[in-house]
Structure formats: structure tokens, C-alpha cells
Amino acid sequence: MIKKWPVLSTQQLVESCKQLDQPDHKAFCIGYFSATYDTYLVTRHPDISRPFICPKQPAPKRDDLIGEFVQWSGAHKMYDSEPAADNVLRFLAGRYPCPKS
């Protein structure tokens, strides 16, 4: 049976991401993070908007990054009811800020 994963808020995503020992939660959390970041990449027009997320290489392990997001969300409870994608991007922008030019 296919599970439905209605992610409406940051808190709902965090609750799933806290359960990385469960394969379905891990797959969902990684997929949500990846899809959100990929959407950022393909929708940001380089001539119109400057990037605000500039990851460094080598990239961290996915589980480590997700653990950092869970910790970040605990320190930013004011965003719990906001859309999860907004706060994935907010977290990544803080974690990987672009250099000021």
C-alpha cells in the first residue's frame, strides 16, 4: 500500500526527518530535501536573481545535513507552522551562504 505524506508544515517534515532509522521516513525526508533544492536550482534565473545557496564541496553526508536541519528547526520554532520547503531553503541559505560581492 502506498503511504500518503501530506507535508504542510516544517514541523511535519521535521517529525519525519527525526525517524531516519525508518526506511520510509528516510526516503521521504531525503526526497523532500532533494526536490526542494532541485526546484530552487531550476527555477532561479541567473540573469534576474542572484543565488542565495552556494554549497561547498565536498558535500556533507545526507544524514548529517538532515540532522543539522532537525537541530536548526529546534532552535527556530517560530517557523514550525510555515511551509516546509520555505524552511528547507532558509536552512540551506544559512548553512551555505553565498559570498557577498
N, C-alpha and C positions, 0 to 999 in steps of 0.2 A: 504494500500500500504506500502511496506517495504521501509524504507529510507536507502540509502547507505551513509556510513560515512567514506570517504577516509581520514584517518589521515596520513598525510605525514610529518607534522612538529609539533614541540612543540607549535607554535602559534595557529595552528588549534585546537589542543587539548585544549589549554587554552581558546580559544573562546567558545568552547562547555562547558567547566567546569565553565565558568562565568555565565552560564544560568541554575543554579541548580533549579530554580523555574519552569523550563520546564521539565516535566517528561521524555521526550525522551532524552534530553541533560543530565539530571542527571543519567539516566540509562546507557547511553553510557560512560560517564565520570567514573562512579564507576566501570563499567565493564572493561574499558580500564586499569584503575589503578590495579584492581584485577588480570586481566590476565597478566599484565606485571610483577607484584610481584610474582604470582604463577609460571610463566615461569622462573624467577630468581631462585626460590626455587627448581624446579625440574631439572634444567639444571646445577646447580653448584655442582660439585663433591666434597664432603667434604675432600677426601684424596688428592686432587690436588689443589683446590683453597680455600683459607680461605674466610669465609663470610665477606661481607662489609656492610651489612644491618642487624642490630640487634635491632628489635623493642622492646620497653619496654611495660610492662603491668601495668595497663590496657591500651589497645589501645585507641587512640583518636577516636572521632566520625568521620565517613567518611566525612561528610560535612565540618567539621573543618579541616581535613587533606587536602582536596581538596582546601579549601580556602587558606591554607598555601602554597600549590603548586602554586596557581594563584599569590599570593604575591611574592613568590620566583621567579617565571618566570618574573615578572615585574622588579625585581632587577637584572636579568640575561638575558637581551635582546640579548646578543651575541649568545645565544643558540636557538633563535626563529626559525631559519630555519633548525635546526638539527632534527633528528628523535625523535618523542615524547617519545618512550619507553626508549631511552638513557637518556633523561632528567627526566623522572619519577624515574628511578633508581638513577640518580645523586642526585635528590632532597631527595629521601628516605635515601641514604647513608649519606647525610649531616644532615638530621633530626634525624636519628637513627644510628649513627656511632657505630661500634663495638669497644669494649675495646682493647687497644693495649696490646699485651702480650710480 
